[in-house]
Amino acid sequence: MGIKMVVMDLDGTLLRTDKTISVRTWDVLNMCRESGVKIVYATGRGGSDTDMAPIEMFDGRVTMNGAVAKTGDKTVYNCLIPYQTARQLLVSCDRRGLRIASQANGIHYSNFVVPDAWPWLTNYEIVDFLSHDRDAEKIYALDLSAEDSQFIINQLPATLYMITAVDGLAMIMNKGATKSKAISELARLWGVVRSEIVAFGDDLNDMDTLLSYAGIGVAVGNALDEVKAIADCVCDTNDNDGVAKWLEEKIFV
């Protein structure tokens, strides 16, 4: 099929429900790399991604929904939210009583105890957003009502956008921070064109960027209906090695 680059979301796609990757899937990804295919993950995570997906097992990685792209230790793309822009939004949400945080360099700058939501995330600082002066890779808010979501949308300047994941986590990024833009920088580095990329996803943040950008867009069987509707095809679920099965059939048969 002429595939030279495979891109996968992590949660709900490459990772099983228990946040692990099966031996079968690791074997298939290694076979792809040995045959010269570049293997990349593209996730909304930042910092916690390498706990589930070790750096050395991938040729590239896209984090924070596209705010940062790296190959090894080299950053090939980043598109941050300047702290001057972030500060007004963070302060407004804090005053409304929302649980909100700004992420940068693996640290969660928050107004709540982050491990209360995710016990494995311990790299956080509770800060006064009025004096916070770190550019953000991503801003996120938890447990929003429909009214809270609209409140944030009304606060967003023209340079930012918000996506709400299937688990209700709202993520705010610079409009230049999309999975497709970050992936395109990795592809350019390796001389790969869009038609040579296959991408796998399951959630809303995979739709207009990762799945629509790639030459072949594949939704896993557990994906949202909206994601399946725009995908070129649907594979098995994340818990049933959907990514590995598709790659075995299309690349190695």
MOJO-V740559 format. One record per pair of residues at least 24 apart in sequence whose ideal C-beta (glycine too) atoms are under 10 Angstrom apart, sorted by the first residue. I is the first residue (numbers start at 1). J is the second residue. If there is no record, write none. Layout:
I&J / I&J
This chain:
1&195 / 1&196 / 1&198 / 1&215 / 1&216 / 1&250 / 1&251 / 2&193 / 2&195 / 2&196 / 2&215 / 3&32 / 3&35 / 3&37 / 3&38 / 3&192 / 3&195 / 3&196 / 3&197 / 3&198 / 3&214 / 3&215 / 3&216 / 3&247 / 3&250 / 3&251 / 4&32 / 4&35 / 4&36 / 4&37 / 4&38 / 4&187 / 4&190 / 4&191 / 4&192 / 4&193 / 4&195 / 4&196 / 4&197 / 4&198 / 4&215 / 5&32 / 5&37 / 5&38 / 5&39 / 5&40 / 5&59 / 5&60 / 5&183 / 5&186 / 5&187 / 5&190 / 5&192 / 5&193 / 5&194 / 5&196 / 5&197 / 5&198 / 5&199 / 5&214 / 5&215 / 6&32 / 6&33 / 6&37 / 6&38 / 6&39 / 6&40 / 6&41 / 6&58 / 6&59 / 6&197 / 6&198 / 6&199 / 6&200 / 6&214 / 6&216 / 6&218 / 6&243 / 6&246 / 6&247 / 6&251 / 7&38 / 7&39 / 7&40 / 7&41 / 7&42 / 7&60 / 7&62 / 7&179 / 7&180 / 7&182 / 7&183 / 7&186 / 7&187 / 7&197 / 7&198 / 7&199 / 7&200 / 7&201 / 7&206 / 7&210 / 7&211 / 7&213 / 7&214 / 7&217 / 8&39 / 8&40 / 8&41 / 8&42 / 8&43 / 8&53 / 8&58 / 8&198 / 8&199 / 8&200 / 8&201 / 8&202 / 8&206 / 8&210 / 8&218 / 8&220 / 8&238 / 8&243 / 8&247 / 9&41 / 9&42 / 9&43 / 9&44 / 9&45 / 9&62 / 9&179 / 9&199 / 9&200 / 9&201 / 9&202 / 9&203 / 9&205 / 9&206 / 9&210 / 9&211 / 9&220 / 9&223 / 9&227 / 9&238 / 9&243 / 10&41 / 10&42 / 10&43 / 10&44 / 10&45 / 10&48 / 10&49 / 10&52 / 10&53 / 10&61 / 10&63 / 10&202 / 10&238 / 11&43 / 11&44 / 11&45 / 11&49 / 11&52 / 11&165 / 11&166 / 11&167 / 11&202 / 11&203 / 11&238 / 12&165 / 12&166 / 12&167 / 12&201 / 12&202 / 12&203 / 12&206 / 12&220 / 12&222 / 12&223 / 12&224 / 12&227 / 12&237 / 12&238 / 12&239 / 13&41 / 13&42 / 13&43 / 13&199 / 13&200 / 13&201 / 13&202 / 13&203 / 13&206 / 13&210 / 13&218 / 13&219 / 13&220 / 13&222 / 13&223 / 13&227 / 13&235 / 13&237 / 13&238 / 13&242 / 13&243 / 14&41 / 14&42 / 14&43 / 14&52 / 14&53 / 14&200 / 14&201 / 14&202 / 14&220 / 14&238 / 14&242 / 14&243 / 14&244 / 15&41 / 15&43 / 15&45 / 15&49 / 15&52 / 15&53 / 15&238 / 15&239 / 16&237 / 16&238 / 16&239 / 16&240 / 16&241 / 17&222 / 17&237 / 17&238 / 17&239 / 18&239 / 19&48 / 19&51 / 19&52 / 19&120 / 20&52 / 21&52 / 21&53 / 21&54 / 21&57 / 21&238 / 21&241 / 21&243 / 21&244 / 22&238 / 22&239 / 22&240 / 22&241 / 22&243 / 22&244 / 23&241 / 23&244 / 24&241 / 24&244 / 24&245 / 24&248 / 25&238 / 25&241 / 25&242 / 25&243 / 25&244 / 25&245 / 25&247 / 26&57 / 26&244 / 27&244 / 27&248 / 28&241 / 28&243 / 28&244 / 28&245 / 28&246 / 28&247 / 28&248 / 28&251 / 28&252 / 29&53 / 29&57 / 29&58 / 29&243 / 29&244 / 29&247 / 30&57 / 31&244 / 31&247 / 31&248 / 31&251 / 31&252 / 32&59 / 32&244 / 32&247 / 32&248 / 32&251 / 32&252 / 33&57 / 33&58 / 33&59 / 35&251 / 35&252 / 37&192 / 37&196 / 37&198 / 37&247 / 37&251 / 38&71 / 38&186 / 38&187 / 38&189 / 38&190 / 38&192 / 38&196 / 38&197 / 39&247 / 40&69 / 40&70 / 40&71 / 40&182 / 40&183 / 40&186 / 40&187 / 40&190 / 40&197 / 40&199 / 41&200 / 42&66 / 42&69 / 42&178 / 42&179 / 42&180 / 42&182 / 42&183 / 42&186 / 42&199 / 42&200 / 42&201 / 42&205 / 42&206 / 42&209 / 42&210 / 43&179 / 43&205 / 43&206 / 44&138 / 44&140 / 44&163 / 44&165 / 44&169 / 44&171 / 44&173 / 44&179 / 44&203 / 44&205 / 44&206 / 45&103 / 45&138 / 46&103 / 46&104 / 46&105 / 46&106 / 46&107 / 46&108 / 46&137 / 46&138 / 46&140 / 47&103 / 47&104 / 47&105 / 47&106 / 47&107 / 47&108 / 47&121 / 47&123 / 47&124 / 47&137 / 48&106 / 48&108 / 48&118 / 48&120 / 48&121 / 48&123 / 49&106 / 50&106 / 51&120 / 51&121 / 59&186 / 59&189 / 59&190 / 60&182 / 60&183 / 60&185 / 60&186 / 60&187 / 60&189 / 60&190 / 61&182 / 61&186 / 62&177 / 62&178 / 62&179 / 62&180 / 62&181 / 62&182 / 62&183 / 62&185 / 62&186 / 62&209 / 62&210 / 63&103 / 63&106 / 63&137 / 63&138 / 63&177 / 63&179 / 63&182 / 64&103 / 64&104 / 64&136 / 64&137 / 64&138 / 64&139 / 64&140 / 64&171 / 64&173 / 64&174 / 64&177 / 64&179 / 64&182 / 65&137 / 65&138 / 65&140 / 65&161 / 65&163 / 65&165 / 65&171 / 65&172 / 65&173 / 65&174 / 65&177 / 65&178 / 65&179 / 65&182 / 65&205 / 65&206 / 65&209 / 65&210 / 66&137 / 66&138 / 66&173 / 66&174 / 66&176 / 66&177 / 66&178 / 66&179 / 66&180 / 66&181 / 66&182 / 66&183 / 66&184 / 66&185 / 66&205 / 66&209 / 66&210 / 67&103 / 67&104 / 67&136 / 67&137 / 67&138 / 67&171 / 67&173 / 67&174 / 67&176 / 67&177 / 67&178 / 67&179 / 67&181 / 67&182 / 68&104 / 68&105 / 68&137 / 68&138 / 68&177 / 68&182 / 69&177 / 69&179 / 69&181 / 69&182 / 69&183 / 69&184 / 69&185 / 69&186 / 69&189 / 70&182 / 70&186 / 71&185 / 71&186 / 71&189 / 71&190 / 74&189 / 75&185 / 76&182 / 76&185 / 76&186 / 76&188 / 76&189 / 77&176 / 77&177 / 77&181 / 77&182 / 77&183 / 77&184 / 77&185 / 77&186 / 77&188 / 77&189 / 78&135 / 78&137 / 78&174 / 78&176 / 78&177 / 78&182 / 78&185 / 79&137 / 79&173 / 79&174 / 79&175 / 79&176 / 79&177 / 79&178 / 79&181 / 79&182 / 80&104 / 80&134 / 80&135 / 80&136 / 80&137 / 80&138 / 80&173 / 80&174 / 80&176 / 80&177 / 81&134 / 81&135 / 81&136 / 81&137 / 81&138 / 81&139 / 81&157 / 81&159 / 81&160 / 81&172 / 81&173 / 81&174 / 81&175 / 81&176 / 81&177 / 82&135 / 82&136 / 82&159 / 82&174 / 83&109 / 83&129 / 83&132 / 83&133 / 83&134 / 83&135 / 83&136 / 84&133 / 84&135 / 85&135 / 85&136 / 85&139 / 85&156 / 85&157 / 85&159 / 85&160 / 85&174 / 86&129 / 86&132 / 86&133 / 86&134 / 86&135 / 86&136 / 86&138 / 86&139 / 86&157 / 86&160 / 86&172 / 86&174 / 87&129 / 87&130 / 87&131 / 87&132 / 87&133 / 87&134 / 87&136 / 88&129 / 88&155 / 88&157 / 89&129 / 89&136 / 89&139 / 89&141 / 89&152 / 89&155 / 89&156 / 89&157 / 89&160 / 89&162 / 89&172 / 90&127 / 90&128 / 90&129 / 90&130 / 90&132 / 90&136 / 90&139 / 90&141 / 90&155 / 90&172 / 91&128 / 91&129 / 91&130 / 91&132 / 91&155 / 92&129 / 92&151 / 92&152 / 92&154 / 92&155 / 93&129 / 93&139 / 93&141 / 93&144 / 93&148 / 93&151 / 93&152 / 93&155 / 93&170 / 93&172 / 94&127 / 94&128 / 94&129 / 94&130 / 95&129 / 96&141 / 96&147 / 96&148 / 96&151 / 96&152 / 96&155 / 97&148 / 98&141 / 98&142 / 98&143 / 98&144 / 98&145 / 98&148 / 98&151 / 98&152 / 98&170 / 99&140 / 99&141 / 99&142 / 99&143 / 99&144 / 100&129 / 100&139 / 100&140 / 100&141 / 100&142 / 100&144 / 100&152 / 100&170 / 100&172 / 101&125 / 101&126 / 101&127 / 101&129 / 101&136 / 101&138 / 101&139 / 101&140 / 101&141 / 101&142 / 102&127 / 102&129 / 102&132 / 102&134 / 102&135 / 102&136 / 102&137 / 102&138 / 102&139 / 102&140 / 102&172 / 103&134 / 103&136 / 103&137 / 103&138 / 103&139 / 103&140 / 103&171 / 104&134 / 104&135 / 104&136 / 104&137 / 104&138 / 105&134 / 105&135 / 105&137 / 106&137 / 107&134 / 108&138 / 108&140 / 109&134 / 109&136 / 109&139 / 110&140 / 110&142 / 112&142 / 114&142 / 116&142 / 117&142 / 117&143 / 117&169 / 118&142 / 135&174 / 136&160 / 136&172 / 136&173 / 136&174 / 136&177 / 137&173 / 137&174 / 137&177 / 138&171 / 138&172 / 138&173 / 138&174 / 138&177 / 139&170 / 139&171 / 139&172 / 139&173 / 139&174 / 140&165 / 140&169 / 140&170 / 140&171 / 140&172 / 140&173 / 141&168 / 141&169 / 141&170 / 141&171 / 141&172 / 142&167 / 142&168 / 142&169 / 142&170 / 143&168 / 143&169 / 143&170 / 144&168 / 144&169 / 144&170 / 163&203 / 163&204 / 163&205 / 163&206 / 163&207 / 163&208 / 163&209 / 164&203 / 164&204 / 164&205 / 165&202 / 165&203 / 165&204 / 165&205 / 165&224 / 166&202 / 166&203 / 166&204 / 166&205 / 166&222 / 166&223 / 166&224 / 166&227 / 167&203 / 169&205 / 171&204 / 171&205 / 173&205 / 177&209 / 178&205 / 178&208 / 178&209 / 178&210 / 178&213 / 179&205 / 179&206 / 179&207 / 179&208 / 179&209 / 179&210 / 179&211 / 179&212 / 179&213 / 179&214 / 180&208 / 180&209 / 180&210 / 180&211 / 180&212 / 180&213 / 180&214 / 181&209 / 181&213 / 182&209 / 182&210 / 183&209 / 183&210 / 183&213 / 183&214 / 184&209 / 184&213 / 187&213 / 187&214 / 198&232 / 198&233 / 198&243 / 198&246 / 198&247 / 198&250 / 198&251 / 199&231 / 199&232 / 200&231 / 200&235 / 200&238 / 200&242 / 200&243 / 200&246 / 200&247 / 201&227 / 201&230 / 201&231 / 202&227 / 202&228 / 202&231 / 202&237 / 202&238 / 202&242 / 203&227 / 206&230 / 206&231 / 207&231 / 216&246 / 216&250 / 218&242 / 218&243 / 218&246 / 218&247 / 218&250 / 220&246
